[in-house]
Amino acid sequence: MWDPGKYLDYSEPRARPFFDLLARVAATRPRRVVDLGCGPGNLTQTLSRRWPQASVEAIDNSPEMVAAARRSGVKAEIADVAEWEPAADTDVVVCNAVLQWVPGHRELLRRWAGRLPSGAWLAAQLPGNFDAPSHTLPRQVARDPRWAPRLEGAPLLENDAVADPMEYAELFAELGCQVDAWETTYIQRLTGDDAVLEWVSGTALRPVRAALAEHEWVAFREQLAPLLAQAYPSRGDGTTWLPFRRVFVVACVP
């Protein structure tokens, strides 16, 4: 279950990679722009403002996120990104912080590139920090005998969930695409108590939250909190630094 409110607690730092990604998309008058994994729709709205003549399509597999997007005026639909197929007039596809949840997404990218029209743009951004304490520590706690039976099968993302930029660049180059791939580590300054715990509670810990009862979720957080606080100590002013690596790829179909 996704919690739109929790996800939007850090809306500004979550949005920055989206805009850095879109800055490399050179489409001028696309007919259809698609936001795959639109979340609460706050960023989808910016696509309509950038390309006001385009038909904007938005999907997400979370009913809660789709409901939030619709409340903000986005015409979002519930659908699985892995099952999505581009319409014939799709000229821009944006997939922001979604594909890490999709096993086999490299083949998915190949399929989309093969079915998009000539000159279409495909832009994806993926978190690349699964070897950081923000992710290794939750996996460590999840292996504790107290939690392992309850969390068996919960998709806690591993280090290989996302490839390096070079692999994505080669994938699209083999298809004849013009491709731009890179990575950026953002040093994000979070505020509040247990800031990193609150950050991952809205994203990486979502499968844990879904698998546990409320009292178990509280206990899991209580066990994880001091580990994250040690790995990401609070500064004297109450803020916390969170280094966050992101992987980007933008391809133009030949």
C-alpha positions as CSV (number, residue, x, y, z in Angstrom):
1,M,0.0,0.0,0.0
2,W,1.3,3.4,-1.0
3,D,0.6,6.4,1.3
4,P,0.4,9.6,-0.9
5,G,0.7,11.8,2.2
6,K,3.9,10.1,3.4
7,Y,5.4,10.1,-0.1
8,L,4.8,13.9,-0.4
9,D,6.4,14.6,2.9
10,Y,9.6,15.1,1.0
11,S,8.1,16.3,-2.3
12,E,10.8,18.8,-3.2
13,P,13.8,16.4,-3.0
14,R,11.8,13.7,-4.7
15,A,10.9,16.0,-7.5
16,R,14.4,17.2,-8.4
17,P,15.5,14.1,-10.3
18,F,12.3,14.2,-12.3
19,F,13.1,17.7,-13.6
20,D,16.8,16.8,-14.2
21,L,15.5,13.9,-16.3
22,L,13.0,15.9,-18.3
23,A,15.7,18.6,-19.0
24,R,17.3,16.1,-21.4
25,V,14.1,15.3,-23.3
26,A,14.1,17.5,-26.5
27,A,10.6,16.8,-27.7
28,T,9.0,19.9,-29.0
29,R,5.3,19.1,-29.9
30,P,4.6,15.5,-28.8
31,R,1.2,14.2,-29.5
32,R,0.9,11.9,-26.4
33,V,3.0,12.1,-23.3
34,V,2.8,9.2,-20.8
35,D,3.7,9.2,-17.1
36,L,4.3,5.6,-16.1
37,G,4.0,5.3,-12.3
38,C,2.5,8.8,-11.9
39,G,2.2,8.5,-8.1
40,P,0.1,11.3,-6.6
41,G,0.1,13.3,-9.8
42,N,2.0,16.3,-8.6
43,L,4.7,15.9,-11.3
44,T,2.3,14.7,-14.0
45,Q,0.8,18.2,-13.9
46,T,4.1,19.7,-15.0
47,L,4.0,17.6,-18.1
48,S,0.8,19.2,-19.1
49,R,2.2,22.6,-18.5
50,R,5.4,21.9,-20.6
51,W,3.5,20.4,-23.5
52,P,0.0,21.9,-23.3
53,Q,-1.0,20.6,-26.8
54,A,-0.3,17.0,-25.9
55,S,-2.6,14.3,-24.6
56,V,-1.2,13.3,-21.2
57,E,-1.7,9.7,-20.1
58,A,-1.0,8.7,-16.5
59,I,-1.0,5.3,-14.9
60,D,-0.1,3.8,-11.5
61,N,-0.7,0.4,-9.9
62,S,-1.6,1.9,-6.6
63,P,-5.3,2.8,-6.1
64,E,-4.3,5.2,-3.3
65,M,-1.9,7.1,-5.6
66,V,-4.3,7.1,-8.5
67,A,-7.0,8.5,-6.2
68,A,-4.7,11.3,-5.1
69,A,-3.7,12.1,-8.7
70,R,-7.3,12.3,-9.7
71,R,-8.0,14.7,-6.8
72,S,-5.3,16.9,-8.1
73,G,-6.9,17.0,-11.6
74,V,-4.8,14.3,-13.3
75,K,-6.7,11.8,-15.4
76,A,-4.9,8.8,-14.0
77,E,-5.8,5.1,-14.4
78,I,-4.9,2.0,-12.4
79,A,-2.7,-0.2,-14.5
80,D,0.5,-2.3,-14.2
81,V,3.5,-0.6,-15.8
82,A,4.8,-4.1,-16.9
83,E,1.6,-4.6,-18.9
84,W,1.5,-1.2,-20.5
85,E,1.8,-0.8,-24.3
86,P,2.3,2.5,-26.1
87,A,-0.4,3.9,-28.3
88,A,0.6,4.7,-31.9
89,D,0.8,8.4,-31.2
90,T,3.0,8.1,-28.0
91,D,5.9,10.5,-28.5
92,V,7.2,10.8,-24.9
93,V,7.3,8.2,-22.1
94,V,8.5,9.2,-18.6
95,C,9.1,6.5,-16.0
96,N,10.3,8.2,-12.8
97,A,11.5,6.1,-9.9
98,V,9.3,3.1,-10.9
99,L,11.3,0.5,-12.8
100,Q,13.3,-0.6,-9.7
101,W,10.1,-2.4,-8.6
102,V,9.7,-4.2,-11.9
103,P,11.7,-7.4,-12.3
104,G,13.0,-7.8,-15.9
105,H,12.6,-4.1,-16.6
106,R,15.5,-4.2,-19.1
107,E,13.5,-6.3,-21.4
108,L,10.6,-4.0,-20.8
109,L,12.6,-1.0,-22.0
110,R,13.7,-2.9,-25.1
111,R,10.0,-3.8,-25.9
112,W,8.9,-0.2,-25.5
113,A,11.7,1.2,-27.6
114,G,10.7,-1.3,-30.3
115,R,7.1,-0.3,-30.3
116,L,7.4,3.5,-30.0
117,P,7.2,5.6,-33.2
118,S,10.3,7.0,-34.8
119,G,11.6,10.1,-33.0
120,A,9.8,9.2,-29.7
121,W,11.6,9.8,-26.4
122,L,11.8,7.4,-23.5
123,A,13.1,8.8,-20.2
124,A,13.7,6.8,-17.0
125,Q,15.1,7.6,-13.6
126,L,15.9,4.9,-11.0
127,P,17.2,5.0,-7.5
128,G,20.7,3.6,-7.4
129,N,21.4,3.4,-3.7
130,F,20.5,-0.1,-2.8
131,D,23.9,-0.8,-1.3
132,A,23.6,2.2,1.0
133,P,22.7,1.9,4.8
134,S,19.2,3.3,4.0
135,H,18.5,-0.1,2.3
136,T,21.0,-2.5,3.7
137,L,19.9,-1.9,7.3
138,P,16.2,-2.5,6.6
139,R,17.1,-5.8,4.9
140,Q,19.3,-6.6,8.0
141,V,16.4,-6.1,10.3
142,A,14.0,-8.0,8.1
143,R,16.3,-11.1,8.4
144,D,16.0,-11.0,12.2
145,P,14.2,-14.2,13.4
146,R,11.4,-12.0,14.8
147,W,10.5,-10.7,11.3
148,A,11.9,-13.1,8.8
149,P,8.8,-15.4,8.8
150,R,6.4,-12.4,8.4
151,L,8.4,-10.8,5.7
152,E,9.3,-13.8,3.6
153,G,8.6,-12.8,0.0
154,A,8.3,-9.1,0.7
155,P,10.1,-7.3,-2.2
156,L,12.8,-5.5,-0.3
157,L,15.0,-4.2,-3.1
158,E,18.5,-5.8,-3.5
159,N,21.6,-4.3,-4.9
160,D,21.0,-5.6,-8.4
161,A,17.5,-4.1,-8.8
162,V,19.0,-1.3,-10.9
163,A,21.9,-1.5,-13.4
164,D,24.7,1.0,-14.0
165,P,24.2,3.8,-16.5
166,M,26.6,2.1,-18.9
167,E,24.3,-1.0,-19.1
168,Y,21.3,1.1,-19.9
169,A,23.3,3.1,-22.5
170,E,24.4,0.0,-24.2
171,L,20.9,-1.5,-24.2
172,F,19.5,1.5,-26.2
173,A,22.6,1.9,-28.4
174,E,22.1,-1.7,-29.5
175,L,18.6,-0.7,-30.7
176,G,20.0,2.2,-32.7
177,C,18.7,4.8,-30.3
178,Q,20.3,8.2,-29.6
179,V,21.0,7.7,-25.9
180,D,22.1,9.8,-22.9
181,A,22.8,8.0,-19.6
182,W,24.3,9.3,-16.4
183,E,24.2,9.1,-12.6
184,T,24.0,11.8,-9.9
185,T,24.5,11.5,-6.2
186,Y,22.3,14.2,-4.5
187,I,23.3,15.2,-1.0
188,Q,19.8,15.8,0.4
189,R,19.3,17.7,3.6
190,L,16.3,16.2,5.5
191,T,14.6,17.8,8.5
192,G,12.8,16.3,11.5
193,D,13.3,13.4,13.9
194,D,14.3,10.1,12.4
195,A,14.4,11.8,9.0
196,V,15.9,8.9,7.0
197,L,13.5,6.5,8.6
198,E,10.6,8.7,7.5
199,W,12.1,9.0,4.0
200,V,12.3,5.2,3.5
201,S,9.0,4.6,5.1
202,G,7.4,6.3,2.2
203,T,9.2,4.2,-0.4
204,A,11.5,1.3,0.3
205,L,9.7,0.1,3.4
206,R,6.3,0.0,1.7
207,P,6.4,-3.8,1.3
208,V,7.3,-4.1,5.0
209,R,4.4,-1.9,6.0
210,A,2.0,-3.9,3.8
211,A,3.1,-7.2,5.3
212,L,2.9,-6.3,9.0
213,A,0.1,-5.5,11.4
214,E,0.1,-2.0,12.8
215,H,1.7,-2.9,16.1
216,E,4.3,-5.0,14.3
217,W,5.1,-2.1,12.0
218,V,5.6,0.2,15.0
219,A,8.0,-2.4,16.5
220,F,9.9,-2.9,13.2
221,R,10.4,0.9,13.0
222,E,11.6,1.1,16.6
223,Q,14.2,-1.6,15.9
224,L,15.4,0.1,12.7
225,A,15.4,3.7,13.9
226,P,18.6,3.7,16.0
227,L,20.5,1.8,13.3
228,L,19.6,4.5,10.7
229,A,20.3,7.3,13.2
230,Q,23.8,5.9,13.7
231,A,24.4,5.6,10.0
232,Y,22.9,9.1,9.3
233,P,23.6,11.2,12.4
234,S,21.5,14.3,12.9
235,R,23.4,17.6,12.7
236,G,23.4,20.2,15.4
237,D,20.6,22.1,13.7
238,G,18.3,19.1,13.6
239,T,18.8,18.3,9.9
240,T,20.3,15.1,8.4
241,W,22.4,14.6,5.3
242,L,21.2,11.7,3.0
243,P,23.5,10.9,0.0
244,F,21.2,9.5,-2.7
245,R,22.5,8.1,-5.9
246,R,20.2,8.2,-8.9
247,V,20.6,6.6,-12.4
248,F,19.2,8.3,-15.5
249,V,18.7,7.3,-19.1
250,V,17.1,9.2,-22.0
251,A,16.7,7.6,-25.4
252,C,15.4,8.8,-28.7
253,V,14.0,6.1,-31.0
254,P,15.6,6.0,-34.5
